[in-house]
Amino acid sequence: MDRPDPQEYQPRLTPWGHVWRLALCLSVSAVGWFPIVEHQTEVQWAADVALGVLSYVLVFGFRRRWPVAVALLACLACAASGTASGAAMLASVSVATRRRWREIALIGSVGFAAAQFFVTWQPGSNEEPIWLMLTINAVATAAMLAWGMYVGSRRELLWTLRHRAERAESEQALRVAQARTNERAQIAREMHDVLAHRISQISMHAGALAFREDLAAPEMRSSAAVIQEKAHEALTDLRGVLGVLRDADGELTLAPQPTYADLGALVAEARDSGLNVSFDDRVDAAAEVPDAVGRTVFRIVQEGITNARKHAPGSQLSITVTGSPDSGLDVWMTNPLGFGSQTPGAGLGLVGLSERAQLRGGRLEHRREGASFVLHGWIPWAA
């Protein structure tokens, strides 16, 4: 993370912040001015106070806008004014909080030179040995700058921690939202893949029962029994789908998951329900299809059968599955274009299957070729 600009982590000054800073500066000015005020002439006294007032105005009004320039002027004024020493101290500390070495070196050098010049030429301030005053001024200057650097470092640390916490909270919120979106999409895929197939069968049988007026009572009971059986299967599948909400891995918990070995039973069930299906299995017989791959292929074929039953009932559906461990699995499904739909659809089945295939590293495509609808899916073998 790049170092922030000092303006970003400087706290906003409150009225109490201004008050205690002003009181501290006035105390420092009093310590620097009272020992020499009785030795000053009227002109020196007026100049001292004027420079001090000007320094206070600059420091408390403009130090955050032009910190280096204001500190430089305040330190220069401190060379001739004891009352300016408090304002110069605050300006020097403020510059040091920025922790920029060139600025600190400039203000530190000018401040030290000004303080030494002040104690040398002011009347009544040259009673101490020169080496002692040099030491005191050097220690005082270093202490001010060190304190400012510490304050700036602490401010930057707090700002960085707060910024990181806010960013972590924002990222966590995004992750939670993404997780919820993925969970909803997963449940929607499972609901559609599992239930749409069963409900389309119920709709087809119920529709045939509604249009046939020549059915005898035994035939009516037989058709009703088929509808009841399919409804029971749909209810069982629904319980399995709801298991996704309970299982941490997102897999169905109340029923075994379909695999590639279940494709034959799926095709047979479609034929029993009246759909004209041809199934050509060209997968390498010596290789065992992984369960995750077989489950995805099963869902693709299931959706193709559901679409054919809904949009092209009575037509020929051709299913071809080819593949090997080297080339992956290809699923081709072709049926004539229909003239309508017996059951309503939201168009989300192929969207969900495309997402499912992409999650397995594959792809799903559908297109029209002349008077036929073609659904093609490819899933890598080691998905």
Residue pairs with C-beta under 8 A, 6 or more apart in sequence:
1 160
1 164
3 156
4 156
4 159
4 160
4 163
6 97
6 98
6 99
6 152
6 156
8 159
9 155
9 156
9 158
9 159
9 160
10 64
10 97
10 155
11 17
11 155
18 60
21 60
21 90
22 60
24 86
24 90
25 56
25 59
25 86
25 87
25 89
25 90
26 86
27 86
28 85
28 86
28 89
29 52
29 82
29 83
29 84
29 85
29 86
29 87
30 86
31 85
32 82
32 83
32 85
32 86
32 118
33 48
33 52
33 81
33 82
33 83
33 85
34 82
35 124
35 125
36 82
36 122
36 123
36 124
36 125
37 45
37 48
37 82
38 124
39 122
39 123
39 124
39 125
40 48
40 122
40 123
44 123
47 80
47 81
48 80
48 81
48 82
48 83
48 84
49 81
49 83
50 81
51 77
51 80
51 81
51 83
51 84
52 77
52 81
52 82
52 83
52 84
52 87
53 83
54 77
54 84
55 73
55 74
55 77
55 78
55 81
55 83
55 84
55 87
55 88
55 91
56 84
56 86
56 87
58 70
58 73
58 74
58 87
58 91
59 70
59 74
59 87
59 88
59 90
59 91
60 87
62 70
63 70
63 71
63 90
63 91
63 94
64 94
67 91
67 94
67 95
67 98
67 103
68 95
68 103
68 106
68 107
70 91
71 88
71 91
71 92
71 94
71 95
71 107
72 106
72 107
72 110
74 84
74 87
74 88
74 91
74 92
75 88
75 91
75 92
75 107
75 110
75 111
75 114
76 110
76 114
77 84
77 87
77 88
78 84
78 85
78 87
78 88
78 111
78 114
78 115
78 118
79 113
79 114
79 115
79 117
79 118
80 118
82 118
82 122
85 115
85 118
88 111
88 114
89 144
91 107
92 107
92 108
92 111
92 141
92 144
92 145
92 148
93 144
93 145
93 147
93 148
93 151
94 148
95 103
95 104
95 107
95 148
96 104
96 107
96 144
96 145
96 146
96 147
96 148
96 149
96 151
96 152
97 148
97 149
97 151
97 152
97 155
98 152
99 149
99 152
99 153
99 156
104 145
104 149
107 145
108 141
108 142
108 145
111 141
111 144
112 137
112 138
112 141
115 137
115 140
115 141
116 133
116 134
116 137
118 125
119 125
119 126
119 128
119 133
119 137
120 126
120 130
120 133
183 250
185 352
185 355
186 244
186 250
187 241
187 244
187 245
188 348
188 352
189 352
189 353
189 355
189 356
190 241
190 244
190 252
191 241
192 348
192 349
192 352
193 299
193 302
193 303
193 349
193 352
193 353
193 356
194 237
194 238
194 240
194 241
195 234
195 237
195 238
195 241
196 303
196 306
196 345
196 349
197 302
197 303
197 305
197 306
198 230
198 231
198 233
198 234
198 237
199 234
199 343
200 306
200 309
200 310
200 343
201 230
201 273
201 309
202 227
202 230
202 231
202 234
203 342
203 343
204 273
204 274
204 309
204 313
204 342
204 343
205 223
205 226
205 227
205 230
205 273
206 227
207 342
208 223
209 215
209 220
209 223
209 224
209 227
215 223
236 254
236 255
237 255
239 254
239 255
240 252
240 253
240 254
240 255
241 252
243 251
243 252
243 253
243 254
243 255
244 250
244 251
244 252
244 253
246 253
247 253
251 257
257 291
257 295
258 266
258 294
258 295
258 298
258 299
259 289
259 291
259 294
259 295
259 298
260 283
260 289
260 291
260 293
260 294
260 297
260 298
261 294
262 294
262 298
263 279
263 281
263 294
263 297
263 298
263 301
263 321
264 279
264 281
266 298
266 301
266 302
266 305
267 277
267 279
267 301
267 305
267 319
270 277
270 305
270 309
270 317
271 277
273 309
274 314
275 305
275 308
275 309
275 313
275 317
276 314
276 315
276 316
276 317
277 305
277 316
277 317
277 319
278 316
278 317
278 318
278 319
279 319
280 318
280 319
280 320
280 321
281 321
282 320
282 321
282 322
282 323
283 289
283 321
283 322
283 323
283 324
283 329
284 323
284 324
284 325
287 324
287 325
287 381
289 297
289 323
289 329
289 381
290 381
290 382
290 383
292 360
292 383
293 329
293 360
293 379
293 380
293 381
293 383
296 356
296 357
296 360
296 362
296 377
296 379
296 383
297 321
297 329
297 331
297 377
297 379
299 353
299 356
300 331
300 333
300 353
300 357
300 364
300 375
300 377
301 319
301 321
301 331
301 333
303 349
303 350
303 353
303 375
304 317
304 319
304 331
304 333
304 335
304 375
305 317
306 349
307 335
307 349
307 350
307 373
307 375
308 315
308 317
308 333
308 335
309 342
310 338
310 341
310 342
310 343
310 345
311 337
311 338
311 340
311 341
311 373
312 335
312 336
312 337
312 338
312 373
313 338
313 342
315 335
315 336
315 338
316 335
316 336
317 333
317 334
317 335
318 332
318 333
318 334
318 335
319 331
319 332
319 333
320 331
320 332
320 333
321 329
321 330
321 331
321 332
322 329
322 330
322 332
323 329
323 330
323 381
324 381
325 381
325 382
326 381
327 381
328 362
328 378
328 379
328 380
328 381
329 378
329 379
329 381
330 376
330 377
330 378
331 375
331 376
331 377
331 378
331 379
332 374
332 375
332 376
333 374
333 375
333 376
334 369
334 372
334 373
334 374
334 375
335 372
335 373
336 371
336 372
336 373
337 368
337 371
337 372
337 373
350 364
350 366
350 375
353 364
353 377
354 363
354 364
356 364
357 363
357 364
357 377
357 378
357 379
360 379
360 380
360 383
361 379
361 380
361 383
362 377
362 378
362 379
362 380
362 383
363 377
363 378
364 375
364 376
364 377
364 378
365 375
365 376
365 377
366 373
366 374
366 375
366 376
367 373
367 374
368 374
